[in-house]
Amino acid sequence: MPLILAPSFDDNSRQEIEAFLEQVRFRRIAAALVYQQGKKLKLQGEHDALASKLTRNYKQLGRVLERLENDLAKAETYLNTCELLYGEIGFVSERIKLAEK
């Protein structure tokens, strides 16, 4: 028995051949639509994942900025305290010099 790779249309009428071609066209269009829908779903999934990642990063950035603001306030407090202590050390040093005379 020989291998048949394509159907033979020798015994079919023109209408049957056109009907067969219409079925082939319909299957190709349906396959193309399924392919495009798959691509769209894949891109939508990628978009959603990136949007979720962006949202998480914005939240983390907000937390870091809040900590940074608190740390800057603490640093300013420490700086003011250091300046005050430095001034007091100078004042005490002068009193020591006066007491030595």
A tleap script that builds the chain and sets N, CA, C and O, in Angstrom:
source leaprc.protein.ff14SB
mol = sequence {
  NMET PRO LEU ILE LEU ALA PRO SER PHE ASP
  ASP ASN SER ARG GLN GLU ILE GLU ALA PHE
  LEU GLU GLN VAL ARG PHE ARG ARG ILE ALA
  ALA ALA LEU VAL TYR GLN GLN GLY LYS LYS
  LEU LYS LEU GLN GLY GLU HIE ASP ALA LEU
  ALA SER LYS LEU THR ARG ASN TYR LYS GLN
  LEU GLY ARG VAL LEU GLU ARG LEU GLU ASN
  ASP LEU ALA LYS ALA GLU THR TYR LEU ASN
  THR CYS GLU LEU LEU TYR GLY GLU ILE GLY
  PHE VAL SER GLU ARG ILE LYS LEU ALA GLU
  CLYS
}
set mol.1.N position { 0.848 -1.174 0.000 }
set mol.1.CA position { 0.000 0.000 0.000 }
set mol.1.C position { 0.897 1.242 0.000 }
set mol.1.O position { 1.760 1.388 0.866 }
set mol.2.N position { 0.691 2.130 -0.970 }
set mol.2.CA position { 1.539 3.320 -1.064 }
set mol.2.C position { 1.140 4.354 -0.011 }
set mol.2.O position { -0.003 4.406 0.443 }
set mol.3.N position { 2.105 5.156 0.353 }
set mol.3.CA position { 1.895 6.226 1.326 }
set mol.3.C position { 1.201 7.409 0.642 }
set mol.3.O position { 1.654 7.889 -0.397 }
set mol.4.N position { 0.090 7.873 1.242 }
set mol.4.CA position { -0.660 9.002 0.680 }
set mol.4.C position { -0.464 10.194 1.610 }
set mol.4.O position { -0.905 10.171 2.759 }
set mol.5.N position { 0.195 11.229 1.111 }
set mol.5.CA position { 0.462 12.405 1.929 }
set mol.5.C position { -0.602 13.481 1.758 }
set mol.5.O position { -0.812 14.285 2.666 }
set mol.6.N position { -1.264 13.511 0.636 }
set mol.6.CA position { -2.286 14.514 0.379 }
set mol.6.C position { -3.518 13.823 -0.179 }
set mol.6.O position { -3.408 12.820 -0.884 }
set mol.7.N position { -4.694 14.359 0.135 }
set mol.7.CA position { -5.905 13.724 -0.410 }
set mol.7.C position { -5.984 13.912 -1.927 }
set mol.7.O position { -5.487 14.891 -2.485 }
set mol.8.N position { -6.627 12.939 -2.565 }
set mol.8.CA position { -6.830 13.025 -4.010 }
set mol.8.C position { -8.184 13.657 -4.282 }
set mol.8.O position { -9.189 13.279 -3.680 }
set mol.9.N position { -8.205 14.617 -5.188 }
set mol.9.CA position { -9.443 15.320 -5.522 }
set mol.9.C position { -9.963 14.923 -6.904 }
set mol.9.O position { -10.813 15.602 -7.479 }
set mol.10.N position { -9.449 13.837 -7.415 }
set mol.10.CA position { -9.828 13.401 -8.761 }
set mol.10.C position { -11.322 13.093 -8.878 }
set mol.10.O position { -11.945 13.410 -9.891 }
set mol.11.N position { -11.885 12.484 -7.859 }
set mol.11.CA position { -13.277 12.045 -7.932 }
set mol.11.C position { -14.255 13.050 -7.327 }
set mol.11.O position { -15.456 12.780 -7.288 }
set mol.12.N position { -13.777 14.190 -6.857 }
set mol.12.CA position { -14.641 15.177 -6.202 }
set mol.12.C position { -15.119 16.231 -7.197 }
set mol.12.O position { -14.458 16.537 -8.190 }
set mol.13.N position { -16.295 16.770 -6.886 }
set mol.13.CA position { -16.823 17.851 -7.723 }
set mol.13.C position { -16.195 19.171 -7.278 }
set mol.13.O position { -15.528 19.247 -6.246 }
set mol.14.N position { -16.423 20.189 -8.068 }
set mol.14.CA position { -15.883 21.517 -7.745 }
set mol.14.C position { -16.424 22.003 -6.402 }
set mol.14.O position { -15.677 22.591 -5.621 }
set mol.15.N position { -17.690 21.774 -6.121 }
set mol.15.CA position { -18.290 22.201 -4.864 }
set mol.15.C position { -17.642 21.490 -3.677 }
set mol.15.O position { -17.396 22.109 -2.641 }
set mol.16.N position { -17.369 20.209 -3.821 }
set mol.16.CA position { -16.730 19.461 -2.734 }
set mol.16.C position { -15.313 19.977 -2.469 }
set mol.16.O position { -14.881 20.090 -1.322 }
set mol.17.N position { -14.602 20.288 -3.562 }
set mol.17.CA position { -13.237 20.818 -3.414 }
set mol.17.C position { -13.289 22.190 -2.742 }
set mol.17.O position { -12.491 22.477 -1.850 }
set mol.18.N position { -14.224 23.034 -3.167 }
set mol.18.CA position { -14.352 24.356 -2.555 }
set mol.18.C position { -14.757 24.241 -1.086 }
set mol.18.O position { -14.283 25.016 -0.255 }
set mol.19.N position { -15.613 23.299 -0.760 }
set mol.19.CA position { -16.011 23.076 0.634 }
set mol.19.C position { -14.799 22.629 1.464 }
set mol.19.O position { -14.615 23.073 2.597 }
set mol.20.N position { -13.974 21.742 0.880 }
set mol.20.CA position { -12.772 21.283 1.567 }
set mol.20.C position { -11.814 22.462 1.804 }
set mol.20.O position { -11.269 22.614 2.897 }
set mol.21.N position { -11.617 23.285 0.778 }
set mol.21.CA position { -10.742 24.456 0.914 }
set mol.21.C position { -11.281 25.426 1.961 }
set mol.21.O position { -10.511 26.022 2.714 }
set mol.22.N position { -12.586 25.581 2.007 }
set mol.22.CA position { -13.201 26.452 3.008 }
set mol.22.C position { -12.924 25.920 4.419 }
set mol.22.O position { -12.639 26.697 5.330 }
set mol.23.N position { -13.006 24.599 4.599 }
set mol.23.CA position { -12.696 23.995 5.897 }
set mol.23.C position { -11.233 24.231 6.275 }
set mol.23.O position { -10.918 24.527 7.428 }
set mol.24.N position { -10.347 24.096 5.286 }
set mol.24.CA position { -8.915 24.322 5.540 }
set mol.24.C position { -8.680 25.776 5.945 }
set mol.24.O position { -7.945 26.052 6.893 }
set mol.25.N position { -9.308 26.703 5.219 }
set mol.25.CA position { -9.175 28.119 5.557 }
set mol.25.C position { -9.697 28.398 6.973 }
set mol.25.O position { -9.073 29.129 7.743 }
set mol.26.N position { -10.839 27.812 7.298 }
set mol.26.CA position { -11.433 28.010 8.616 }
set mol.26.C position { -10.503 27.482 9.710 }
set mol.26.O position { -10.312 28.141 10.732 }
set mol.27.N position { -9.926 26.301 9.500 }
set mol.27.CA position { -9.004 25.733 10.494 }
set mol.27.C position { -7.764 26.596 10.646 }
set mol.27.O position { -7.270 26.785 11.757 }
set mol.28.N position { -7.254 27.125 9.529 }
set mol.28.CA position { -6.070 27.991 9.603 }
set mol.28.C position { -6.381 29.282 10.351 }
set mol.28.O position { -5.581 29.743 11.165 }
set mol.29.N position { -7.554 29.866 10.071 }
set mol.29.CA position { -7.949 31.091 10.765 }
set mol.29.C position { -8.149 30.804 12.254 }
set mol.29.O position { -7.731 31.592 13.102 }
set mol.30.N position { -8.783 29.689 12.565 }
set mol.30.CA position { -9.009 29.325 13.967 }
set mol.30.C position { -7.672 29.115 14.681 }
set mol.30.O position { -7.501 29.549 15.820 }
set mol.31.N position { -6.731 28.455 14.017 }
set mol.31.CA position { -5.415 28.242 14.616 }
set mol.31.C position { -4.693 29.571 14.822 }
set mol.31.O position { -4.041 29.774 15.846 }
set mol.32.N position { -4.807 30.471 13.855 }
set mol.32.CA position { -4.168 31.778 13.986 }
set mol.32.C position { -4.775 32.567 15.144 }
set mol.32.O position { -4.054 33.238 15.883 }
set mol.33.N position { -6.093 32.491 15.306 }
set mol.33.CA position { -6.749 33.174 16.414 }
set mol.33.C position { -6.306 32.612 17.761 }
set mol.33.O position { -6.038 33.365 18.698 }
set mol.34.N position { -6.230 31.295 17.852 }
set mol.34.CA position { -5.777 30.658 19.092 }
set mol.34.C position { -4.342 31.086 19.395 }
set mol.34.O position { -4.004 31.366 20.545 }
set mol.35.N position { -3.503 31.137 18.364 }
set mol.35.CA position { -2.114 31.554 18.534 }
set mol.35.C position { -2.045 32.998 19.030 }
set mol.35.O position { -1.296 33.296 19.961 }
set mol.36.N position { -2.815 33.893 18.419 }
set mol.36.CA position { -2.809 35.294 18.832 }
set mol.36.C position { -3.338 35.456 20.252 }
set mol.36.O position { -2.816 36.262 21.022 }
set mol.37.N position { -4.374 34.690 20.603 }
set mol.37.CA position { -4.899 34.748 21.965 }
set mol.37.C position { -3.848 34.273 22.967 }
set mol.37.O position { -3.708 34.850 24.045 }
set mol.38.N position { -3.117 33.232 22.611 }
set mol.38.CA position { -2.045 32.745 23.474 }
set mol.38.C position { -0.960 33.779 23.664 }
set mol.38.O position { -0.466 33.971 24.775 }
set mol.39.N position { -0.584 34.452 22.577 }
set mol.39.CA position { 0.425 35.512 22.678 }
set mol.39.C position { -0.070 36.639 23.570 }
set mol.39.O position { 0.676 37.167 24.395 }
set mol.40.N position { -1.352 37.006 23.394 }
set mol.40.CA position { -1.921 38.083 24.189 }
set mol.40.C position { -1.960 37.700 25.669 }
set mol.40.O position { -1.632 38.518 26.529 }
set mol.41.N position { -2.358 36.464 25.971 }
set mol.41.CA position { -2.390 36.007 27.362 }
set mol.41.C position { -0.996 36.013 27.974 }
set mol.41.O position { -0.821 36.390 29.132 }
set mol.42.N position { -0.013 35.595 27.198 }
set mol.42.CA position { 1.362 35.584 27.679 }
set mol.42.C position { 1.828 37.009 27.988 }
set mol.42.O position { 2.422 37.262 29.036 }
set mol.43.N position { 1.556 37.930 27.071 }
set mol.43.CA position { 1.939 39.323 27.292 }
set mol.43.C position { 1.191 39.926 28.472 }
set mol.43.O position { 1.760 40.703 29.239 }
set mol.44.N position { -0.072 39.575 28.620 }
set mol.44.CA position { -0.858 40.081 29.749 }
set mol.44.C position { -0.278 39.566 31.059 }
set mol.44.O position { -0.185 40.312 32.034 }
set mol.45.N position { 0.111 38.301 31.089 }
set mol.45.CA position { 0.736 37.739 32.280 }
set mol.45.C position { 2.047 38.432 32.605 }
set mol.45.O position { 2.340 38.717 33.766 }
set mol.46.N position { 2.833 38.700 31.573 }
set mol.46.CA position { 4.100 39.412 31.766 }
set mol.46.C position { 3.843 40.828 32.295 }
set mol.46.O position { 4.536 41.301 33.196 }
set mol.47.N position { 2.840 41.489 31.721 }
set mol.47.CA position { 2.473 42.835 32.167 }
set mol.47.C position { 2.051 42.816 33.634 }
set mol.47.O position { 2.486 43.661 34.415 }
set mol.48.N position { 1.203 41.852 34.011 }
set mol.48.CA position { 0.720 41.773 35.387 }
set mol.48.C position { 1.871 41.507 36.355 }
set mol.48.O position { 1.921 42.091 37.437 }
set mol.49.N position { 2.797 40.627 35.967 }
set mol.49.CA position { 3.943 40.330 36.828 }
set mol.49.C position { 4.812 41.564 37.022 }
set mol.49.O position { 5.260 41.842 38.134 }
set mol.50.N position { 5.049 42.300 35.948 }
set mol.50.CA position { 5.863 43.515 36.053 }
set mol.50.C position { 5.158 44.586 36.872 }
set mol.50.O position { 5.796 45.286 37.660 }
set mol.51.N position { 3.853 44.719 36.694 }
set mol.51.CA position { 3.099 45.706 37.473 }
set mol.51.C position { 3.141 45.352 38.959 }
set mol.51.O position { 3.267 46.236 39.806 }
set mol.52.N position { 3.036 44.081 39.268 }
set mol.52.CA position { 3.112 43.637 40.662 }
set mol.52.C position { 4.493 43.919 41.248 }
set mol.52.O position { 4.612 44.375 42.386 }
set mol.53.N position { 5.524 43.646 40.471 }
set mol.53.CA position { 6.892 43.905 40.914 }
set mol.53.C position { 7.104 45.406 41.139 }
set mol.53.O position { 7.749 45.804 42.109 }
set mol.54.N position { 6.565 46.232 40.246 }
set mol.54.CA position { 6.680 47.683 40.386 }
set mol.54.C position { 5.984 48.157 41.660 }
set mol.54.O position { 6.526 48.995 42.381 }
set mol.55.N position { 4.813 47.642 41.940 }
set mol.55.CA position { 4.070 48.014 43.143 }
set mol.55.C position { 4.856 47.648 44.394 }
set mol.55.O position { 4.952 48.442 45.330 }
set mol.56.N position { 5.424 46.429 44.406 }
set mol.56.CA position { 6.232 46.012 45.556 }
set mol.56.C position { 7.435 46.930 45.739 }
set mol.56.O position { 7.763 47.307 46.863 }
set mol.57.N position { 8.085 47.287 44.652 }
set mol.57.CA position { 9.256 48.157 44.742 }
set mol.57.C position { 8.886 49.548 45.238 }
set mol.57.O position { 9.634 50.143 46.015 }
set mol.58.N position { 7.741 50.078 44.803 }
set mol.58.CA position { 7.299 51.381 45.306 }
set mol.58.C position { 7.038 51.323 46.818 }
set mol.58.O position { 7.380 52.255 47.546 }
set mol.59.N position { 6.434 50.229 47.281 }
set mol.59.CA position { 6.182 50.080 48.716 }
set mol.59.C position { 7.497 50.029 49.487 }
set mol.59.O position { 7.639 50.676 50.525 }
set mol.60.N position { 8.457 49.257 48.977 }
set mol.60.CA position { 9.752 49.162 49.639 }
set mol.60.C position { 10.458 50.515 49.639 }
set mol.60.O position { 11.068 50.898 50.637 }
set mol.61.N position { 10.377 51.231 48.532 }
set mol.61.CA position { 10.977 52.565 48.455 }
set mol.61.C position { 10.351 53.494 49.486 }
set mol.61.O position { 11.057 54.267 50.133 }
set mol.62.N position { 9.038 53.426 49.642 }
set mol.62.CA position { 8.349 54.251 50.629 }
set mol.62.C position { 8.834 53.956 52.036 }
set mol.62.O position { 9.048 54.873 52.828 }
set mol.63.N position { 9.011 52.659 52.356 }
set mol.63.CA position { 9.500 52.287 53.685 }
set mol.63.C position { 10.910 52.813 53.914 }
set mol.63.O position { 11.218 53.346 54.980 }
set mol.64.N position { 11.756 52.661 52.914 }
set mol.64.CA position { 13.141 53.133 53.030 }
set mol.64.C position { 13.176 54.647 53.210 }
set mol.64.O position { 13.941 55.165 54.024 }
set mol.65.N position { 12.348 55.351 52.448 }
set mol.65.CA position { 12.313 56.807 52.574 }
set mol.65.C position { 11.828 57.242 53.952 }
set mol.65.O position { 12.325 58.228 54.497 }
set mol.66.N position { 10.866 56.521 54.523 }
set mol.66.CA position { 10.397 56.831 55.879 }
set mol.66.C position { 11.518 56.617 56.887 }
set mol.66.O position { 11.736 57.455 57.762 }
set mol.67.N position { 12.234 55.489 56.767 }
set mol.67.CA position { 13.359 55.224 57.667 }
set mol.67.C position { 14.436 56.290 57.498 }
set mol.67.O position { 15.022 56.761 58.472 }
set mol.68.N position { 14.686 56.662 56.240 }
set mol.68.CA position { 15.696 57.679 55.970 }
set mol.68.C position { 15.317 59.011 56.604 }
set mol.68.O position { 16.168 59.701 57.166 }
set mol.69.N position { 14.054 59.368 56.514 }
set mol.69.CA position { 13.587 60.616 57.126 }
set mol.69.C position { 13.782 60.566 58.640 }
set mol.69.O position { 14.237 61.537 59.245 }
set mol.70.N position { 13.433 59.422 59.253 }
set mol.70.CA position { 13.630 59.271 60.697 }
set mol.70.C position { 15.109 59.321 61.056 }
set mol.70.O position { 15.491 59.949 62.043 }
set mol.71.N position { 15.939 58.662 60.257 }
set mol.71.CA position { 17.380 58.660 60.515 }
set mol.71.C position { 17.975 60.051 60.346 }
set mol.71.O position { 18.877 60.430 61.094 }
set mol.72.N position { 17.487 60.816 59.377 }
set mol.72.CA position { 17.975 62.185 59.213 }
set mol.72.C position { 17.606 63.044 60.418 }
set mol.72.O position { 18.402 63.874 60.858 }
set mol.73.N position { 16.415 62.851 60.946 }
set mol.73.CA position { 16.002 63.596 62.141 }
set mol.73.C position { 16.894 63.224 63.324 }
set mol.73.O position { 17.309 64.095 64.088 }
set mol.74.N position { 17.190 61.925 63.476 }
set mol.74.CA position { 18.083 61.480 64.545 }
set mol.74.C position { 19.477 62.057 64.348 }
set mol.74.O position { 20.106 62.500 65.308 }
set mol.75.N position { 19.965 62.054 63.104 }
set mol.75.CA position { 21.300 62.587 62.823 }
set mol.75.C position { 21.361 64.073 63.166 }
set mol.75.O position { 22.356 64.550 63.712 }
set mol.76.N position { 20.310 64.790 62.848 }
set mol.76.CA position { 20.275 66.217 63.179 }
set mol.76.C position { 20.296 66.415 64.690 }
set mol.76.O position { 20.969 67.318 65.188 }
set mol.77.N position { 19.564 65.579 65.422 }
set mol.77.CA position { 19.566 65.653 66.881 }
set mol.77.C position { 20.958 65.378 67.434 }
set mol.77.O position { 21.439 66.102 68.305 }
set mol.78.N position { 21.607 64.325 66.924 }
set mol.78.CA position { 22.963 63.996 67.372 }
set mol.78.C position { 23.941 65.120 67.035 }
set mol.78.O position { 24.810 65.448 67.843 }
set mol.79.N position { 23.808 65.706 65.859 }
set mol.79.CA position { 24.686 66.801 65.460 }
set mol.79.C position { 24.518 67.993 66.395 }
set mol.79.O position { 25.506 68.590 66.822 }
set mol.80.N position { 23.275 68.342 66.714 }
set mol.80.CA position { 23.025 69.447 67.642 }
set mol.80.C position { 23.608 69.143 69.017 }
set mol.80.O position { 24.192 70.021 69.652 }
set mol.81.N position { 23.454 67.905 69.478 }
set mol.81.CA position { 24.011 67.507 70.774 }
set mol.81.C position { 25.529 67.590 70.756 }
set mol.81.O position { 26.135 68.063 71.718 }
set mol.82.N position { 26.155 67.132 69.663 }
set mol.82.CA position { 27.614 67.200 69.548 }
set mol.82.C position { 28.098 68.644 69.570 }
set mol.82.O position { 29.085 68.956 70.236 }
set mol.83.N position { 27.415 69.521 68.853 }
set mol.83.CA position { 27.801 70.933 68.847 }
set mol.83.C position { 27.668 71.528 70.250 }
set mol.83.O position { 28.529 72.294 70.684 }
set mol.84.N position { 26.599 71.181 70.952 }
set mol.84.CA position { 26.398 71.672 72.312 }
set mol.84.C position { 27.498 71.166 73.237 }
set mol.84.O position { 28.052 71.937 74.020 }
set mol.85.N position { 27.822 69.864 73.152 }
set mol.85.CA position { 28.870 69.283 73.988 }
set mol.85.C position { 30.231 69.880 73.656 }
set mol.85.O position { 31.040 70.114 74.553 }
set mol.86.N position { 30.490 70.127 72.374 }
set mol.86.CA position { 31.757 70.735 71.959 }
set mol.86.C position { 31.891 72.130 72.569 }
set mol.86.O position { 32.958 72.505 73.054 }
set mol.87.N position { 30.815 72.878 72.538 }
set mol.87.CA position { 30.818 74.211 73.154 }
set mol.87.C position { 31.043 74.140 74.656 }
set mol.87.O position { 31.790 74.948 75.209 }
set mol.88.N position { 30.408 73.189 75.318 }
set mol.88.CA position { 30.587 73.025 76.764 }
set mol.88.C position { 32.020 72.628 77.096 }
set mol.88.O position { 32.583 73.095 78.086 }
set mol.89.N position { 32.624 71.746 76.249 }
set mol.89.CA position { 34.015 71.346 76.469 }
set mol.89.C position { 34.915 72.576 76.375 }
set mol.89.O position { 35.812 72.755 77.199 }
set mol.90.N position { 34.680 73.415 75.383 }
set mol.90.CA position { 35.458 74.651 75.255 }
set mol.90.C position { 35.293 75.543 76.466 }
set mol.90.O position { 36.265 76.109 76.964 }
set mol.91.N position { 34.071 75.670 76.939 }
set mol.91.CA position { 33.790 76.503 78.108 }
set mol.91.C position { 34.501 75.955 79.341 }
set mol.91.O position { 35.108 76.711 80.100 }
set mol.92.N position { 34.425 74.620 79.543 }
set mol.92.CA position { 35.086 73.990 80.692 }
set mol.92.C position { 36.601 74.115 80.569 }
set mol.92.O position { 37.280 74.328 81.574 }
set mol.93.N position { 37.147 73.988 79.354 }
set mol.93.CA position { 38.591 74.133 79.138 }
set mol.93.C position { 39.055 75.528 79.528 }
set mol.93.O position { 40.109 75.679 80.144 }
set mol.94.N position { 38.281 76.546 79.177 }
set mol.94.CA position { 38.634 77.913 79.549 }
set mol.94.C position { 38.584 78.116 81.066 }
set mol.94.O position { 39.417 78.822 81.635 }
set mol.95.N position { 37.603 77.489 81.708 }
set mol.95.CA position { 37.508 77.593 83.169 }
set mol.95.C position { 38.695 76.924 83.840 }
set mol.95.O position { 39.192 77.388 84.866 }
set mol.96.N position { 39.155 75.790 83.224 }
set mol.96.CA position { 40.334 75.099 83.764 }
set mol.96.C position { 41.557 76.008 83.641 }
set mol.96.O position { 42.336 76.116 84.588 }
set mol.97.N position { 41.736 76.655 82.508 }
set mol.97.CA position { 42.871 77.570 82.286 }
set mol.97.C position { 42.821 78.735 83.272 }
set mol.97.O position { 43.855 79.154 83.793 }
set mol.98.N position { 41.635 79.252 83.528 }
set mol.98.CA position { 41.487 80.360 84.469 }
set mol.98.C position { 41.799 79.920 85.896 }
set mol.98.O position { 42.355 80.673 86.696 }
set mol.99.N position { 41.427 78.684 86.185 }
set mol.99.CA position { 41.657 78.166 87.538 }
set mol.99.C position { 43.138 77.911 87.776 }
set mol.99.O position { 43.586 77.956 88.922 }
set mol.100.N position { 43.912 77.643 86.726 }
set mol.100.CA position { 45.342 77.393 86.850 }
set mol.100.C position { 46.111 78.673 87.094 }
set mol.100.O position { 47.213 78.600 87.639 }
set mol.101.N position { 45.626 79.799 86.741 }
set mol.101.CA position { 46.339 81.064 86.888 }
set mol.101.C position { 46.347 81.558 88.261 }
set mol.101.O position { 46.913 82.617 88.533 }
savepdb mol mol.pdb
quit
